[in-house]
Amino acid sequence: MHGHISPFWKDVLSILDPNSVIGLVLRENIKFKIGDGSSILFWSDVWIGSNALRSIFPRLYQNSTFRNGLVNEMGQWVNDQWRWNLVWRRNLLSYEEQQYHHLLSMLAPTKIQQGRDDKLIWPCNSDGSFSVKSCCTLIDNTFSANDRVFEANVWIKGAPPKVQVFLWLAVQDKVSTRAFLHQRTVLSATQASCVFCNSDLETSEHLFIHCNFSRSVWMKVLDWWGIQYCLLKTLDSLLLQWPEMVHGKFQRSAWRLISSSTIWGIWLLRNKIVFEEGTINLFDCFSIILHRVAIWLHTQDSNFTYTGNDLLRSSDGIKLWCNKKS
């Protein structure tokens, strides 16, 4: 859907449901500069003025046939001229016709440019660039203390932004687990069981902690590091206490990345089973987790040269590297 924006933004936007509160908060604080319109959601992204069109024209949005349509899907080129062609679910009422004419007057100055990429701007930073810190500040300013129902710091340095946002959703049980989809009436109750065990309801906490397979993944990670630990009840409490298990600045940073990679790895395997008929394999899951951590650590510090295979052989690669740096 977002084919012409950078891989960075494509990653972040890909896990934000445009119809969710969280997705709306971030999307409505992202500005777009129009190019060919192939990367911009017509109704939900902010690309005209300072508000999303769905907020300005809620009745028209509800009546639109393509609520999640892109800008370049809302019209066509005729003799090298762009013409808007919005399609409605039913005939417009008289006052809706007036709103539609107002919308067309807003769209009139817009120039769709063939072959030119759309540009994405993050106005929360003066230079238009995205930072996790500014994103976190936006979230803190948007939601009250009562809304922020978790304590763990999910904005983990070194993890890709997509993974950080995913952790933020996961601790609030707002990722698209089967239980989440059942609550939205997408799945029936009989379809909401865990992908791994096929017995318990697939909530975030069950999927990432309490399922026997997921618990086995965590136990293998802990055993690899040489730690004995009893997993806590909630994902929030687990992430909150996870860094306290190890000592040393770099060790804690790496250990937090390991927890992020573990949660992300469980999610990716879950999706592979659902969408690609994948199979459960504990060692493969554990191996991918460590290979991913090795890449993240090298990206964070090019001096870190241990590979995923090195880490598979022993966690001493990280520990010894820490000692050399200390």
C-alpha positions in Angstrom: 0.0 0.0 0.0 2.8 2.4 0.8 5.1 1.4 -2.0 6.9 4.7 -2.6 7.8 5.8 0.9 10.9 4.7 2.7 11.2 1.2 4.1 11.4 2.9 7.6 8.0 4.5 7.3 6.6 1.5 5.5 7.5 -0.6 8.5 5.9 1.7 11.0 2.8 2.3 9.0 2.2 -1.3 8.2 1.3 -2.3 11.7 -0.9 0.7 12.4 -4.6 0.0 11.8 -5.9 3.2 10.2 -9.3 2.6 12.0 -7.8 2.2 15.5 -7.3 4.9 18.0 -3.5 4.4 18.1 -3.3 4.3 14.3 -5.3 7.6 14.1 -3.2 9.4 16.7 0.1 8.7 14.8 -1.4 9.0 11.3 -2.9 12.3 12.1 0.4 13.6 13.3 2.1 12.5 10.1 2.0 15.0 7.2 2.3 14.1 3.5 3.5 16.1 0.5 1.6 14.9 -2.5 3.3 13.3 -5.4 1.6 10.7 -7.5 -0.7 9.8 -4.5 0.2 6.1 -4.5 1.3 6.1 -0.8 -1.3 8.3 0.8 -4.6 7.1 2.3 -7.2 9.6 0.9 -9.4 9.7 4.0 -7.1 8.8 6.9 -3.7 10.5 6.2 -3.1 14.3 6.6 -2.2 15.6 3.1 -4.6 18.6 2.7 -4.5 21.2 5.5 -3.9 20.1 9.0 -6.5 17.4 9.5 -7.5 14.1 7.9 -10.4 14.3 5.6 -12.3 11.7 7.6 -12.3 14.1 10.5 -13.5 17.0 8.4 -16.1 15.1 6.5 -17.2 12.2 8.7 -20.5 11.6 6.9 -18.9 11.4 3.5 -16.2 9.1 4.9 -18.9 6.8 6.3 -20.6 6.7 2.9 -17.4 6.2 0.9 -17.0 2.9 -1.0 -13.3 3.1 -0.5 -12.6 4.2 3.0 -9.1 2.8 2.9 -8.5 3.9 -0.6 -5.3 5.7 -1.7 -5.4 9.2 -3.3 -4.5 7.8 -6.7 -7.5 5.4 -6.5 -10.0 8.3 -6.1 -9.8 9.5 -9.6 -8.2 8.9 -13.0 -6.2 10.6 -15.7 -8.2 11.9 -18.7 -6.3 13.5 -21.5 -3.4 14.2 -19.2 -5.7 15.9 -16.7 -6.5 14.4 -13.2 -10.2 14.1 -12.4 -11.6 13.1 -9.1 -14.2 10.4 -9.0 -15.3 9.5 -5.5 -17.8 6.6 -5.3 -20.5 6.4 -2.7 -22.4 3.5 -1.1 -25.7 5.3 -1.5 -27.0 8.6 -3.0 -25.9 11.6 -1.1 -28.4 13.6 0.9 -28.8 17.3 0.2 -26.5 18.5 3.0 -24.0 15.8 2.0 -24.0 17.2 -1.5 -23.0 20.5 0.0 -20.2 18.9 1.9 -19.1 17.1 -1.3 -18.8 20.3 -3.2 -16.8 21.8 -0.3 -14.5 18.7 -0.4 -14.1 19.2 -4.2 -13.2 22.8 -3.7 -10.5 21.7 -1.2 -9.2 19.2 -3.7 -9.2 21.5 -6.7 -5.8 23.2 -6.0 -4.1 19.7 -5.5 -1.8 18.7 -8.3 -1.3 15.0 -8.7 2.2 14.5 -10.3 2.8 11.3 -12.3 6.1 9.6 -11.6 6.9 11.7 -8.5 7.0 10.0 -5.1 4.9 11.1 -2.2 6.9 12.5 0.7 6.3 11.9 4.4 7.0 14.5 7.0 7.1 14.1 10.8 6.1 17.6 12.2 6.9 16.7 15.8 10.5 17.4 15.0 11.5 20.8 13.6 13.5 19.2 10.8 10.7 16.9 9.8 12.6 13.7 10.7 11.2 10.9 12.9 12.6 10.0 16.3 11.4 7.5 18.8 11.7 10.1 21.5 9.4 12.5 19.8 6.9 9.7 19.1 6.9 8.7 22.8 6.4 12.4 23.8 3.4 12.6 21.4 1.9 9.5 23.0 2.4 10.8 26.5 0.8 14.2 25.6 -2.1 12.5 23.8 -3.1 9.9 26.4 -3.7 10.7 30.0 -2.0 8.8 32.8 -5.1 6.7 33.2 -5.0 5.7 29.6 -1.3 4.5 29.8 -2.0 1.2 31.4 1.6 -0.1 31.2 4.9 0.7 32.9 7.5 -1.0 30.8 9.7 1.1 28.5 9.0 -0.4 25.1 11.0 2.2 23.2 14.2 0.1 23.1 17.3 1.6 21.5 18.6 -0.5 18.7 15.4 -2.3 17.8 13.8 -1.2 14.5 10.9 1.3 14.9 8.4 -1.2 13.6 9.4 -3.6 16.5 9.2 -0.8 19.1 5.7 0.2 17.9 4.7 -3.4 17.9 5.8 -3.9 21.5 3.8 -0.8 22.5 0.7 -2.4 20.9 1.4 -5.8 22.4 1.7 -4.6 26.1 -1.8 -3.1 25.6 -3.2 -6.3 24.0 -3.9 -4.3 20.8 -2.1 -6.5 18.2 -4.2 -8.6 15.9 -4.3 -11.8 17.9 -7.3 -14.1 17.4 -8.9 -12.8 20.7 -8.5 -9.2 19.4 -10.1 -10.1 16.1 -12.9 -12.0 17.9 -13.7 -8.9 19.9 -14.1 -7.0 16.6 -16.4 -9.8 15.4 -13.9 -10.7 12.6 -13.5 -14.2 14.0 -16.0 -16.4 15.8 -15.3 -17.8 19.3 -14.4 -21.2 17.9 -11.7 -19.5 15.7 -10.1 -17.5 18.5 -7.9 -20.2 20.1 -4.1 -20.0 20.2 -2.3 -20.8 16.9 0.4 -22.8 18.8 -1.6 -24.8 21.4 -5.1 -24.6 19.9 -6.7 -24.7 23.3 -6.6 -21.3 25.1 -7.9 -18.0 23.9 -5.1 -16.3 21.9 -4.6 -13.0 23.9 -1.3 -11.2 23.8 -0.4 -12.4 27.2 -1.2 -16.0 26.4 0.5 -15.9 23.0 3.7 -14.3 24.2 4.1 -15.7 27.7 1.7 -18.4 28.9 1.4 -20.7 25.9 3.6 -23.8 26.4 5.5 -23.2 23.2 6.2 -19.5 24.0 7.2 -20.4 27.5 9.7 -22.9 26.1 11.2 -20.2 23.9 11.7 -17.9 26.9 13.2 -20.7 28.9 15.6 -21.5 26.2 16.7 -17.9 26.0 17.2 -17.7 29.8 19.0 -21.0 29.9 21.3 -19.8 27.0 22.3 -16.8 29.2 22.5 -18.9 32.3 19.6 -17.4 34.2 16.9 -19.1 36.2 13.8 -17.1 36.3 10.0 -17.6 36.7 8.1 -15.7 34.0 5.7 -13.1 35.3 2.0 -13.0 34.6 1.9 -10.0 32.2 3.9 -8.8 29.3 4.2 -5.4 30.9 5.7 -6.8 34.1 8.0 -9.1 32.2 9.5 -6.3 30.1 9.7 -4.0 33.1 11.8 -6.4 35.1 13.7 -8.0 32.3 16.7 -5.5 32.3 17.2 -6.0 36.0 18.4 -9.6 35.4 21.8 -8.6 34.1 24.5 -6.1 35.0 26.5 -3.8 32.9 25.4 -1.0 30.5 25.9 -2.9 27.3 24.7 -6.2 28.7 21.4 -4.6 29.7 21.1 -3.0 26.3 21.7 -6.3 24.6 19.4 -8.1 27.0 16.5 -5.8 26.3 17.1 -6.3 22.5 16.9 -10.0 23.2 13.5 -9.6 24.8 12.3 -7.5 21.9 13.6 -10.1 19.4 11.9 -12.9 21.3 8.5 -11.3 21.3 8.9 -10.3 17.6 10.1 -13.8 16.7 7.1 -15.4 18.4 4.8 -13.1 16.5 6.5 -13.8 13.1 6.4 -17.5 13.6 2.7 -17.3 14.6 2.0 -15.4 11.4 4.0 -17.9 9.3 1.8 -20.7 10.7 -1.4 -18.8 10.0 -0.6 -17.4 6.6 2.1 -19.7 5.1 1.2 -23.1 6.8 4.5 -23.0 8.7 5.4 -25.4 11.5 6.4 -25.1 15.1 10.1 -25.5 15.6 11.7 -24.4 18.9 15.3 -24.4 17.7 14.6 -22.5 14.5 12.7 -19.9 16.4 15.5 -19.5 19.0 18.1 -19.4 16.2 16.3 -16.6 14.3 16.0 -14.6 17.5 19.8 -14.7 18.1 20.6 -14.0 14.5 18.3 -11.0 14.6 19.9 -9.7 17.8 23.4 -10.0 16.3 22.3 -7.8 13.3 20.7 -5.2 15.6 23.8 -5.0 17.8 26.1 -4.7 14.8 23.8 -1.9 13.5 24.0 -0.2 16.8 27.8 -0.6 17.1 29.8 -1.6 14.0 32.6 -2.8 16.4 30.3 -5.7 17.4 31.4 -8.5 15.1 29.8 -11.6 16.6 27.4 -13.3 14.2 24.2 -15.2 15.0 26.1 -18.5 14.7 28.6 -17.2 17.3 25.8 -16.4 19.7 24.2 -19.7 19.1 27.3 -21.4 20.3 27.5 -19.3 23.5 26.2 -16.1 25.1 29.8 -15.4 26.0 30.2 -13.5 22.8 28.1 -10.7 24.2 29.5 -11.0 27.7 33.2 -11.0 26.6 32.6 -8.1 24.2 31.1 -6.2 27.1 34.2 -6.9 29.3 36.5 -5.6 26.5 34.4 -2.4 26.3 34.2 -1.9 30.1 
